[in-house]
Amino acid sequence: DTGNGEQLYECPMCSLTCTNIQILEEHVDLHLEEHNFSEDIRDLELAQQLQTEEDERQRSEEEKREREEFKKLQRQYGLDNSGGFKQQFLKNMEREVDRGRMQPFEYHKRKADMMESLASGIDDGRTKTSGVIEALCKYYQSENKDVRRVWLSAGVDHFHSSLGDRGWGCGYRNFQMLLSSLLQNSFYNDCLRDTTLIPSIPKIQSMIEDAWREGFDPHGASHFNNRLHGSKAWIGACEIYSLLTSLRIKCQIIDFHKPTGPMGTHPRLFEWILHYYSADNEGGAKVVCTSKPPIYLQHQGHSRTVVGIEEKKNKTLCLLLFDPGCSSQQMQKLLKQNSDGAGLRLLRKFVGSLKEKQYQIVAVNGVLSLEEKAARCHASQVLTSEKIP
C-alpha cells in the first residue's frame, strides 16, 4: 500500500510492483508466454535431437543390413573368396571321413583322381549317366497309353552335382549335358574340334572367362569381376550364351518374363518347346527321336535341361527334364524301365509344375561363321533376349 492509499500489486515472478491489477495480469501473461516459448524451444530441440539419433540409428542399421545382404549375395553367388570346386570337394570329403562314411584310403584315391581331372581339364565322369534317351525311346514305343505323341532330343548324358559343386554347380552341369549331346552330332564337329571331351567345372569356368576376354557380354563379366575360376559362382543363361557363341555355336536366349496362363503358369513356354522339337518332325510317328539338341532352362536359383516333350491324349503338354539335382542312382532306374513308367515321374513336369515368375531358355540352332560370331560378340555389348510375350 502506498502512502496515498493506492493498492500496489507485486509480480510473483520478478517482484515488479504495479498499481493496476490489469497491467500486472498482462505483465504476468508475458512472463508465462516467454516461459512457454523457451519450454517449446527446449522441447523442439529435444525432439530434433531424438529424431537425429533415430535417423542415425536407422542409417547404421540399414548400412549393416546392406553389408550383410551383400555378403549373403556374395556367398550365394560364390563370390566371397571362400574357394571353388577343389576346396569344396576336399572339405566335403574330409567331412565324410570324419563322420565315418569314407575310408581314408578312398579319400586319398579320390583326391588324386580329382587333382588329375583338374590338371587335365576333363570331367571324371563319376556323376554321368548315359543311355537314358535311348531307354525312353524304347519305353514309349511299347508303352504309355495316355501319351498321344512324344518328341525326344538327340542323345544326352545326364550329369549331377558332386561333392565339389553341390549347391552352386547346376548351370555348369547343364552345360555338360548340352555339350554331351552336341559332341554326338557330327554337324558340330568343326566347332568342337578343341573340346572333344566333357570339360570339368573349373575348366568350364576358364572357358567362360576366355569368352569374356574375347569381348562377350562385358556387363555380365563385370558382375563377376571378370573372374569365375576358383570361385563357387553361379552362372545363368547369359554365361551359357556367351560360351556357346564363343565356340561358334548358334543359339538364342528366349525370356518368358511373365506368366502367360492362369495361376502364374507359362503355357507359352511349353508351346515354344513343342514347336522347337516338332518343327522339322511333322510325320505321324508316335515317338519322334529328333536330332535336336536339348534346351537349357533357367529360373531364379536353379537350372535344368529339357530333353523332350509329351503330348497327352487330352492335348495337355508335359516337359521331360534332366535335373542336375537328381542322383545317378535315380537316373539309373530309368535305364531298367519297368512297364509302369514310375521312374518317369523324375522327369515329367506339367504346366502346373512350372510356376516361377520368369523362365529363360537357351536353345541351340546351328553353327556360326567367323563373321557371324564376330557380329554376335559385338552385339553382346548390350546382351538382349527375345521376350515372350
Residue pairs with C-beta under 8 A, 6 or more apart in sequence:
1 7
1 8
2 8
2 19
6 19
7 19
8 17
8 18
8 19
9 17
9 18
9 19
9 20
9 21
9 24
10 16
10 17
10 18
11 17
11 18
11 24
11 27
11 28
11 31
12 28
13 28
13 31
14 31
16 27
18 24
18 27
71 80
74 80
75 82
76 234
77 233
77 234
78 84
78 168
78 231
78 232
78 233
78 234
79 224
79 225
79 231
79 233
81 231
82 232
83 230
83 231
83 232
84 202
84 205
84 229
84 230
84 231
84 232
85 118
85 164
85 165
85 169
85 200
85 201
85 202
85 232
86 114
86 118
86 164
86 202
86 230
88 163
88 164
88 165
88 166
88 232
89 114
89 162
89 163
89 164
90 111
90 114
92 163
92 164
92 166
93 102
93 107
93 110
93 111
93 163
94 107
96 102
96 107
96 163
97 103
97 104
97 107
113 124
114 124
114 164
116 124
117 123
117 124
117 200
118 200
118 202
120 200
121 199
121 200
121 202
121 203
121 206
122 197
122 198
122 199
122 200
122 203
123 159
123 176
123 197
123 198
123 199
123 200
123 201
124 200
125 198
126 162
127 159
127 160
127 161
127 162
127 173
127 328
128 157
128 158
128 159
128 180
128 198
128 328
129 157
129 158
129 328
129 331
129 332
129 335
130 155
130 157
130 158
131 335
132 156
132 158
132 307
132 322
132 331
132 334
132 335
133 152
133 153
133 154
133 155
133 156
133 289
133 307
133 308
134 155
135 334
135 335
135 337
136 152
136 308
136 320
136 334
136 337
136 344
137 152
137 287
137 289
138 337
139 337
139 341
139 344
140 147
140 150
140 152
140 286
140 287
141 286
141 287
142 339
143 339
143 341
144 150
144 341
145 313
146 312
146 313
146 314
147 286
147 310
147 311
147 312
147 313
148 286
148 311
148 312
148 313
148 315
149 285
149 286
149 287
149 288
149 310
149 311
150 286
150 287
150 288
150 308
150 309
150 310
150 311
150 320
151 274
151 277
151 278
151 281
151 288
151 290
151 308
151 309
152 277
152 287
152 288
152 289
152 290
152 307
152 308
152 320
153 181
153 277
153 290
153 292
153 293
153 294
153 295
153 306
153 307
153 308
154 181
154 184
154 185
154 289
154 290
154 291
154 292
154 293
154 294
155 180
155 181
155 184
156 177
156 178
156 180
156 181
156 294
156 305
156 307
156 322
157 176
157 177
157 180
157 181
157 198
158 177
158 322
158 326
158 328
158 331
159 173
159 176
159 177
159 180
159 198
159 324
160 173
160 324
160 325
160 326
160 327
160 328
160 331
161 167
161 169
161 170
161 173
161 324
161 325
162 169
164 201
165 172
165 173
165 201
165 232
167 232
168 232
168 233
168 234
169 201
169 324
170 234
170 302
170 303
170 304
170 324
170 325
171 234
171 235
171 236
171 239
171 240
171 298
171 303
172 201
172 204
172 205
172 235
173 201
173 324
174 240
174 296
174 297
174 303
174 304
174 305
174 322
174 324
175 204
175 240
175 243
175 296
176 198
176 199
176 204
177 294
177 305
177 322
177 324
178 240
178 244
178 293
178 294
178 296
178 305
178 364
179 192
179 195
179 198
179 199
180 198
181 293
181 294
182 188
182 191
182 192
182 249
182 293
182 364
183 192
183 195
183 196
183 198
185 291
185 293
187 367
188 249
188 367
190 248
190 367
191 247
191 248
191 249
191 367
192 247
195 247
199 207
202 229
202 230
204 243
205 228
205 229
205 230
205 231
205 233
206 228
206 229
207 243
207 246
208 228
208 235
208 239
208 242
208 243
209 226
209 227
209 228
209 229
210 246
211 217
211 242
211 243
211 245
211 246
212 218
212 220
212 221
212 226
212 242
214 246
214 377
215 377
215 378
215 380
215 381
216 242
216 245
216 246
216 377
216 380
217 238
217 239
217 241
217 242
217 380
217 383
218 381
219 381
219 382
219 383
220 238
220 239
220 242
220 383
224 231
224 233
228 235
236 298
236 303
236 360
237 253
237 296
237 298
237 303
237 360
237 361
237 362
237 385
238 253
238 383
240 251
240 296
240 362
241 251
241 252
241 253
241 362
241 380
241 383
242 380
242 383
244 251
244 362
244 364
245 251
245 368
245 373
245 376
245 377
245 380
246 373
246 377
248 367
248 368
248 369
248 370
248 373
249 364
249 367
249 368
250 364
250 365
250 366
250 367
250 368
250 372
251 362
251 363
251 364
251 365
252 362
252 363
252 365
252 385
252 386
253 360
253 361
253 362
253 383
253 385
253 386
254 272
254 360
254 361
254 363
254 385
254 386
254 387
254 388
255 358
255 360
255 385
255 386
255 387
255 388
256 266
256 268
256 269
256 272
256 358
256 359
256 360
256 361
256 388
257 358
257 387
257 388
258 357
258 358
258 389
259 265
259 266
259 355
259 357
260 266
260 267
260 268
260 269
260 388
260 389
261 267
261 268
261 351
263 352
263 355
264 355
264 357
265 351
265 352
265 354
265 355
266 351
266 354
266 355
266 359
267 317
267 351
268 388
268 389
269 354
269 359
269 361
269 388
270 309
270 317
270 319
270 351
271 317
272 361
272 388
273 295
273 306
273 309
273 319
273 361
274 309
274 311
274 317
276 292
276 295
276 363
277 288
277 290
277 292
277 308
277 309
278 288
280 290
281 288
281 290
293 364
294 305
294 306
294 307
294 322
295 305
295 306
295 361
295 362
295 363
296 303
296 305
296 306
296 361
296 362
296 363
297 303
297 304
297 305
297 306
297 321
297 359
297 360
297 361
298 359
298 360
298 361
298 362
299 354
299 356
299 358
299 359
299 360
300 356
300 357
300 358
302 325
303 324
304 321
304 322
304 323
304 324
305 321
305 322
305 323
306 319
306 320
306 321
306 361
307 320
307 321
307 322
307 347
308 319
308 320
309 317
309 318
309 319
309 320
310 317
310 318
310 320
310 348
311 317
312 318
316 350
316 351
317 350
317 351
318 348
318 349
318 350
319 348
319 349
319 350
319 354
320 344
320 347
320 348
320 349
321 347
321 349
322 347
323 346
326 346
330 343
330 346
331 346
333 343
333 346
334 343
334 344
334 346
334 347
337 343
360 385
368 376
